[in-house]
Amino acid sequence: VLDIKNGHFTILQLLEQLRELLVNPLPLKRKQGLQIFMEVLQNVPYDFLNIQQLKMISGFYTEKLNDHHQILPVVLQGILRLIKFKYFPEEAIHSILNTIFLNVACQQQQQSDRYVIYQIFQLSLEKYKEALISMKLDLVYGVISSIDGERDPRNLMFLFKWLKSFLTTIPLGHLTEEMFEVIACYFPVDFKTPPSIGRDITREDLANELSPCLCAIPEFSEYCIPLALEKLESSLQIAKLDSLNLLRKGCNVFSSTSYLTYATEIWSLLQKEVFSNVDDSVKRECLNTLTTVINKISLSEKGHFISFLNNITTTLRGNLLPDSKLFQPSISILLHTAMGSQESSVYIVKEIVPILTNTYIISHDPTQKAVLLRTLLQFVKTHLKYNSEKIFINNDHLDTVPLLCLKASTEIESNLCSAGFESLADLAEMLSL
C-alpha cells in the first residue's frame, strides 16, 4: 500500500503481480488474491485512482461476478469500495448492476452478502442517480428480483429505509403493482427478535420504516388503501393499529380523490371499530384516523364531500339520546368529524347542535340535561378550532348555548347547576383564548 501511495508502482501493476493468484484454478487461491487487492483499495484515499484506472478495475470486478460462489463475498465488498472512489466512471455502474441482476441470485446468498448488495444499490442511487434513472425498468425489475423474499430483520431495516428514496426517484411504470406487492407482503409486521440479533431491532422499528414505503408515491394508493382496510378487519390488535397508521400516513401522499373512492368503506369500518372494539387504543386511533381522512377528503369536490358528511350524520342521528348506549361513541365520532376541516365543522354544527339543543330543552332528567350541556360545549370548542371567537354572533345553531349554560347555573339540581357553572367557565376560557 505504501509503495502504491508513494508512486513506486501502480494499482494496475499490483493486479498484474497478483495474476498468478487471480487466475488460479482453485477458488480459494483466487479469493486470496482478491482479498489482497481489496485491502489495498481500502487503504488508499478516495481520490487516489483516476477514471481510467477505475474503469479498468470496474471491468475486472464485473467479470469476477461470474466467478465461483466462494469468491462472491469478496467481489461484492470490492465493488462496494470501488464505487465510493471520487472519479468512479458513472457509466460503469450500468454494467455492474446489470451483471449483479443477471448472475447473482441475491436471496441465495448469506445474510451479510445480501446486505452488501443492498449497500451497493443504496450507494449507487445516492452517487449516480441519473445513471440509475436511465436504466429504467431494467433497474426496477432487478431490484424487485433481488429483494423479493428477504426475511432477515437487519436487511429489512436497511431496505425499508432505502426504498423510500428509490421509490420516489425511479419511475416504476408497469411494475408499480409488482413492486408494491413485494413490499406489502411484510404488512402488518409480525416479528419477534431472534436471540442472535439481540434487541437492536424491534417489531415497532420495522413497522415504522415499512409504512412510509407502502405510501411512498401516489401510484401506490390503489393498492395501499385497500390493503389497510383489509388488515383493519383483522382480529389482531397490532394489525388494526398498523392499518390505521397507514391510512393516516397515506393522507400525506395520496390524492383526495383516492380517499374519496374508498370513503364509504373507510367510514363503515371506523364506525364499526369505535362501536364494538373493547380496546381503547384502537378506538382512539380510529377517531384520529377519521379526523385525518376527513381533512383529506375535504379537498375533493364539495358536493361529494358534503354527501360523505351527510352519510355520517344520517347514520348517527338516531343515537343522540343520552340514555343510548351508542350516545358517547357517536358523539366522539361527530366531534372528530368536525375537527377534520372548517367545512366539516360548520356542517356538523349545523346538523347536530340543533338536535342536541332540542333534546336538552324537552328533557326533564337533570342528569341527561347535564350530559347534553357538556356535549354542546364540546361542539363549541371544536368549532372554535376553525372559526373566530364571534361564533355566537349570527349563528343560529350556537347562539343559544351560552343562554342554556346560564339557565342551568340557576337550577336547583346540583349536578345540572354544576354543569351550568362549569360550562360558563369553559366558555369564558375558550373565548379568552
N, C-alpha and C positions, 0 to 999 in steps of 0.2 A: 504493500500500500504506500509506504513512504517513497519507494523508488518511482512509483507512478506519479505521486504528488510532486516529486522533485523533478519529474520530466526525464528520468533515466530510461524509461521505456513507456510505451503507450498501453492503453487498455486493450487495444486490438492485438498488440504483441503478446499480452498476457493470454488472450484467448488462444493464440497460436501455441504458446508454451503448454497450455492445458489440453491441447488437441488429443494427446495420447489417452488422457482420461475421458475426454468428452465423447470420443468415438469408440471407446472400449466396448466389446461385446457384452460385458457384464453390466447390468443396470446399476448395481451398487457402485461400481467404479465411475460410471457416468454421473451418478448422483454426487459422488465425492468431488468430482471436477466442478460441477455446478455450485456446490456449496462454497468451494474456494472462491469462485468467481463472484458469487453473490456477496460474500464477506467483503470483498474489495469494493463492490458497488456501494455497500452500506457505509463504507468508511471514507468515501470521497465526497467533497462538497456537492450540493445540488446543482451548482452552476459549473462544475468541473468539465463535463463532457460536452462536446459541440454537437450540432444537429446531425452531421454525417456519421459520427461515431454512434450516436444514439439510434440512428436509422438502421445501421448495420447490426447493432446489438438487439434491436427490436425484432429484426428479421430472424436472428438466431433463436431468440426465445419463442417466437411464433412457431418455428419449426419444431422446437422441443415440446410443444404442447401435444404433438402427435406421438411422443416417445412413450416408453414403458410407464405404467401407472405408478411404479415405485418412485420415479423421479418427479412426478407431477407436483407434489407439495413444494419442492424447492424451486421448480419452474414458476409456480404461481407467486411465491414470495419474491422471486427475482423480477417478475413483471410488475408487481406492486411497487417495488423500489424503483424500477426503471421509469414508470410514468410520473414519478414525483420530480424527475430532473427538469430543470428550468427550460432547457432547449429541446425537450422531447417533441419530435415532429407530430403535429396533430393528426395528419393523415394516417399515421401508423396505428392509431387506436382502432381504426376500422378493422384492419387485418387481425389484430389481437383479439378483439371482441368476437368477431365472426368465427375465428378459429376455436375460441372457447365454446361458443354456442354449438359448433358442429362436432367437436371432438371430445369435449369434456362433459360427461354425464354428471352434472352437479350433484344431484341427490344421491349418487352412488359413492360420493367422496366422504371422507371423515368430516366431523363437525368443524374442526379447525380449518380444514382446506376449503370447505364451503364458505366459511367466514371470510377467508382471504378473497375468494371470488366476489363476494358481495362488496368487500372493500374496494376491489378493482372497479366494480360498477360505480360505486359511490364517488371515488376519486375521478374517474373518467368523466362523469357528468359534471362534477364541480370544475374541472380544469378544461374540458374540451366539449363544452355544451353544444356548440354549433356543429361540430363533427358528429356528435351523437344524434342531434336532430336530423341531420342529413341521412342517417341510416334508416329513418322512418320505421315502417312496420317490421323490418328485419330485427331491429333492436327490441321492439316491443315483444315480438314473438320469442326472441332469445331470452329476454328477462323472464317472461312467463314460464317458459320451459325450465329455466334454471331454478326458480323459487318454488315452483309447484311441488307440494308435498313436504316442504320444510317443517320440521317438528321441534327442533331444539330451541328452547326459550331464549338463549343468548343470541342466536342467529335471528330469531323472530323480532327481538327488540331492535336489533340493528336494522333489519329490513323495514319494519314499520316506520322507524324514524326517517329512513332514506326514501321510502316510496312516496311520501308526501311531495318531496321535491321532484322526483321522477314523474309522477302523475301530472303535476302542474306545469311541467316543462315539455314533455314529449307527447305529441298528439297520438291518441290510441286508435283512431279510425274504426274499422270494423271489428277490431279486437277489444273494444271497450267492455263488452259484456264478459268476455273471457277473462280479461284482467280483473274485473270486479269479482267474478266467481272464485278466482284463485285466492283473493284476499278474504272474501266473505266466508270461506269455509272455516275460518277461525272464530267467527262470531256466533254466539257470545263466547268469550274466552272461558274455557273450562280447564283450569291448570292448577296443579299443586307442585310447589317447588321440590324437585328431586334433591335428596341429600347431597348428591355430587356437586350441585350448583350452589348450595348454601341458601342464604336468604337474600341474595343480591337482587333477585328478580321475583316480583310477586304477581299474582293474578291481576291486581289493580294496575300495576305498571304496564303489563301487556295490553289490558283493556283500554287504558288511557292513550296508548300510542296507536292502537288499531282503529279506533273510531274516527280520527281525522283522515285516515286513509280511505275509509268507506264513503266519506262525503268530501273527498278532496277536490272533485271537479263537478260542474253542473251536469255533465253527461251521466253521472252515476245516480242521479235522482230516481230514474225509473226502476232501478234495481234496489237502491238503498232504502227508500221509504217502505216498499212492500216487505223487505227483509225485516225492518224494525217492527212493523205491525205484526208480522208472523211470529216473531220471537216474543212480542209483548203478550201474546196469548199463552206463552209457556207457563207451566206450573212452578217454575223455578224463580225465586225472588230475584236472583242476580241477573237472570235473563231479562226480566221485566225492567230492572233499573238500567241495565246497559242499553236496552232498546229505547227507553225514554231519553237517555242521554244522547243517543244517536239522532233521534228525531229533533232534539234541540240544536245539536251541532250542525245538522243539515240546513237549518234556517240561515246560517251564515254564508252558505254557498249556493243552495238550490233556489230556483225561482219561486215566486209566489204562486205561479200557475201550477208548478209541480205539487205544492202542498194543497192547492185548491182541488186538484184532481182526486186526492185521497181524503179530502176534508171530512166527508161523512163517515168514512171508516175510522179515521183518527178520533173523531168526536165520540163515536159509538164505543170504541174500546176504552178511551179515557174515562168516559162516564161509567162504564161497567166496573172498572178498577176502583174508582172512587166510591161507588156504591157498595161494592161487595168485598173488596180486599180488606183483610184484617190488619195488614201491615201498614203502620203509619208512614213509614219512609216511602213506600210505594205510592200511597195516596198523595203525599206531599210532592213527590216528583211528577206525578200525573198532573197535578194542578199547575205546577211551574211550567210543565211542557205545554199545557193548554194555553197559558198566557203567551208563551214564546211563539207558538204556532198561530194564535190569533193575530199577533203583531205582524207575522209574515204574511198571512192571508189578507190582512188589511191593505196591503199594497196592490192587490189584484183589483179587477173591475168592481166598482162599487155595488152594482146590483147583485153580483154573485156573493159578495161579502155579506151584504145585508140578508140575503137569503140564508146563508150559513148561520148567522146570528139568530135569525128567526127560528131556525131548526132547533137551536139550543134552548131558547126561551119557551118555545112551544112544548118541548119535551119536559121541561122542569116546572112549568106553570102550576101544575096540579099538586106540587109538593110543598107549596109555600104556606102551609098552616103549621104553626109552631108545634102542634102535637103530633105531626107526621114524623115517622122515623127517618124519612129522607129529607127533612127540612134543612138540617145543618149541612149535610153534604151537597145539597142542591144550592144553598146559599154560597158555599165555598166555591162551587163551580161558576156561579154567576159573577161573584166578585173577581175571580181570576180571569174570567172572560172580559169583564170591564177593564181590568188592568192592561189588557193587550194593546189597546190603542185609543186615541181620542174618540174615534168614531164608535168603537165598541163601548166605550164608557158612556157616551151620550145615548146610544141605543139601549143599553141595559137599564140605565136610569129611567129612560122614557117608558120602557115596557114593564119594569119590575117594581120600581118605587111606588107607583100608584096602587098596585095590588097590595103591597105591604102596608101602605098608609091606610087603605080602606079596611084591611083586616084588623089593623090596630084600632081604628075608630069603632068598629062594630063588635069587637071582642069585649067580654065582660070579665075575663080572667086576668087579674093583675100580673100574674107570673108570665102569662103569654104576652101581655102588653109590654112588659119589661124586656122580654126577649126580642120582640119586634122593634122596639125603640133602639136597642143597642145594634140591631141588624141594620136599621135605617142609617145609623151613624157610620157604619162601615161603608155603606154605599156613598155617603157624602165624602168620606175620607178618600175613597178610591177615585171618585170623580174629581177631587182636587188635584190629583196627580197630573191631569191633562188640562185642567181649567183653572181660571183665576179665582181669587177669593170672592169675587162678585157672583158666585154661583147661585145665590139665593135671590138675586135681582132678575126679574123677568124670566124666572124658571118655574113653570107651573108644577113641575114634578118634585122639586126640592124645597120650595119656599114655605111649605107647611111644616117642615121638620123642626125648625127652631121653636115654633109655637107649641108643637106636640111635646117637646122637651120641657118647655116652661110649664105647661099644664101638668105634666107628670110630676114635676118637682113639688107641686102643691097637693098631691094626692095623699090620702091618709095611710094607705097601704105602704108599708115600709120598703118593700122590695121595689115597687114601682117608683116610689118617691126617690129612692137612692139612684135608680136608673136615670131618672129625670135630671138630678143634680150632676151625676157623672157625665151625662150626655151634654149638658150645658158647658161643663168644664172642658170636655173634649172639643166641643165646637169652638170655644174661645181659644184653645191652644192651636187648633187647626188654622183658624183664621189669622192668628198672630204670626204663624209660620209662613 
